Amino acid sequence: METTTVQIKRSLKKKLEELKIHPSEPMDSVIERLANMAIDEEPLSPEEIKGIEEGLADIKAGRVYTTAQVKKRLGIK
């Protein structure tokens, strides 16, 4: 295994130590786990992005209902 040295602040090292699953877990395992969590294996499709953009436009234009308004309209208490 190839290794390298990185400089990090003590406060960050403390946070990483707190993220260990067990006390003897190597720091590279902690960092690898965090890196894997940050990678999205299924990025949004163009259709999903378009839907999100349309939803945001609706919010900006005031074309939204509160939960209370929806419940009232549907007759839900």
Backbone hydrogen bonds in HBPLUS format (Angstrom, degrees):
<---DONOR---> <-ACCEPTOR-->    atom                        ^
c    i                          cat <-CA-CA->   ^        H-A-AA   ^      H-
h    n   atom  resd res      DA  || num        DHA   H-A  angle D-A-AA Bond
n    s   type  num  typ     dist DA aas  dist angle  dist       angle   num
A0012-LEU N   A0009-LYS O   3.11 MM   3  5.30 123.0  2.45  99.9 113.4     1
A0013-LYS N   A0009-LYS O   3.01 MM   4  6.39 159.7  2.06 152.9 159.0     2
A0014-LYS N   A0010-ARG O   2.90 MM   4  6.15 153.8  1.97 148.9 155.8     3
A0015-LYS N   A0011-SER O   3.12 MM   4  6.39 152.5  2.20 138.0 144.9     4
A0016-LEU N   A0012-LEU O   2.90 MM   4  6.21 161.5  1.93 155.1 159.8     5
A0017-GLU N   A0013-LYS O   2.87 MM   4  6.09 155.8  1.93 148.8 155.6     6
A0018-GLU N   A0014-LYS O   3.02 MM   4  6.28 149.3  2.12 144.4 152.3     7
A0019-LEU N   A0016-LEU O   3.04 MM   3  5.08 141.2  2.19  98.7 110.3     8
A0020-LYS N   A0017-GLU O   3.26 MM   3  5.54 165.7  2.28 108.6 112.4     9
A0025-GLU N   A0022-HIS O   2.94 MM   3  5.51 168.1  1.95 128.5 130.6    10
A0029-SER N   A0026-PRO O   3.02 MM   3  5.41 134.0  2.24 106.1 118.3    11
A0030-VAL N   A0026-PRO O   3.36 MM   4  6.83 151.0  2.45 146.2 154.0    12
A0031-ILE N   A0027-MET O   2.99 MM   4  6.31 166.4  2.01 156.8 159.6    13
A0032-GLU N   A0028-ASP O   2.86 MM   4  5.92 156.6  1.92 140.4 147.5    14
A0033-ARG N   A0029-SER O   2.92 MM   4  6.02 159.7  1.96 144.9 150.4    15
A0034-LEU N   A0030-VAL O   3.02 MM   4  6.31 160.2  2.06 150.6 155.6    16
A0035-ALA N   A0031-ILE O   2.89 MM   4  6.10 157.9  1.94 150.0 156.4    17
A0036-ASN N   A0032-GLU O   2.88 MM   4  6.09 160.1  1.92 152.3 157.3    18
A0037-MET N   A0033-ARG O   3.06 MM   4  6.29 146.0  2.18 142.3 151.4    19
A0038-ALA N   A0034-LEU O   3.19 MM   4  6.43 135.9  2.40 139.2 150.2    20
A0038-ALA N   A0035-ALA O   3.10 MM   3  5.16 131.1  2.35  96.6 109.7    21
A0039-ILE N   A0036-ASN O   3.37 MM   3  5.37 148.4  2.47  97.3 105.8    22
A0048-GLU N   A0045-SER O   3.07 MM   3  5.15 116.2  2.50  98.9 113.9    23
A0049-ILE N   A0045-SER O   2.98 MM   4  6.30 161.1  2.02 158.2 163.5    24
A0050-LYS N   A0046-PRO O   2.93 MM   4  6.12 155.6  1.99 143.9 150.7    25
A0051-GLY N   A0047-GLU O   2.96 MM   4  6.21 155.4  2.03 145.6 152.1    26
A0052-ILE N   A0048-GLU O   2.97 MM   4  6.24 154.0  2.04 147.9 154.6    27
A0053-GLU N   A0049-ILE O   2.92 MM   4  6.17 161.6  1.96 150.9 155.9    28
A0054-GLU N   A0050-LYS O   2.89 MM   4  6.14 154.5  1.95 149.2 156.3    29
A0055-GLY N   A0051-GLY O   2.95 MM   4  6.15 153.9  2.02 142.8 150.0    30
A0056-LEU N   A0052-ILE O   2.91 MM   4  6.20 157.2  1.96 152.5 158.4    31
A0057-ALA N   A0053-GLU O   2.97 MM   4  6.19 151.1  2.06 143.0 151.1    32
A0058-ASP N   A0054-GLU O   2.93 MM   4  6.22 151.1  2.01 145.9 153.7    33
A0059-ILE N   A0055-GLY O   3.00 MM   4  6.32 155.1  2.07 147.4 153.8    34
A0060-LYS N   A0056-LEU O   2.96 MM   4  6.23 165.3  1.98 150.6 154.1    35
A0061-ALA N   A0057-ALA O   2.93 MM   4  6.09 145.8  2.05 144.0 153.4    36
A0063-ARG N   A0058-ASP O   2.83 MM   5  4.93 146.9  1.94 155.1 152.2    37
A0062-GLY N   A0059-ILE O   3.07 MM   3  5.11 155.0  2.13 102.6 110.4    38
A0070-VAL N   A0066-THR O   3.06 MM   4  6.39 157.9  2.11 152.3 157.9    39
A0071-LYS N   A0067-THR O   2.90 MM   4  6.13 166.1  1.92 155.7 159.6    40
A0072-LYS N   A0068-ALA O   2.97 MM   4  6.11 161.1  2.00 148.2 153.3    41
A0073-ARG N   A0069-GLN O   2.97 MM   4  6.13 162.5  2.00 145.7 150.8    42
A0074-LEU N   A0070-VAL O   2.92 MM   4  6.11 150.7  2.01 150.1 157.9    43
A0075-GLY N   A0071-LYS O   2.85 MM   4  5.82 110.0  2.35 137.3 154.5    44
A0076-ILE N   A0071-LYS O   2.75 MM   5  4.72 159.7  1.79 145.9 146.2    45
A0075-GLY N   A0072-LYS O   3.15 MM   3  4.98 149.8  2.25  96.2 105.4    46
